[in-house]
Amino acid sequence: MTYSASYSANQYRTNSVNTSPLQLVVMCYDGMIRFMKKARQSIEEKNIEGKVKYINKTIAIVDELQASLDFVRGGEVARNLDRVYDYMNNELMKVALKEEVEILEHLEKMAVDLRAAWAKIAAETPAANPAPNHSGLTITG
């Protein structure tokens, strides 16, 4: 392994250990928004391969967020988010088939709004800013 690859791997492990679950949710939204923008750009450029790639990446993030919902502790909020994620996936499938940029723009706005809410919660939650953990625990994605 080269020095650069080793350094990158160590940085990833360090960031993974020091990242709270709330911060990971915010990072998922960041990725979702980035991939939706790339999907929109691909549609505008008539790049079918890019469109499929970035819509699939967006769907994968939505699926991961949905799979991580805790319906016991999350109650009504988790149920509402589950419905939002179902809606997003259904709309993303429409975009994949019909290439309707307007739908994608609407989903982007939803994701930006949800990201802002999660970022606010993460910033206000003491557990969202954990002290360094040297237990060897890593969170991988």
PEGIGI-V672561 format. One record per pair of residues at least 6 apart in sequence whose ideal C-beta (glycine too) atoms are under 6 Angstrom apart, sorted by the first residue. I is the first residue (numbers start at 1). J is the second residue. Records with the same first field share a line. If there is no record, write none. Layout:
I=J  J
This chain:
13=138
16=138  139
17=133  138
18=132
20=127  128  130
22=122  125  128
23=122  128
25=118
26=118  119  122
28=61  65
29=111  115
31=61
32=58  61  111
33=111
35=54  57  58
36=58  104  108
38=54
39=51  54  55
40=101  104
42=50  51
43=51  99  101
55=92  96
58=92
59=89  92
62=85  88  89
66=85
69=78  81  82
71=78
88=107
91=103  107
94=103
95=103  104
122=128
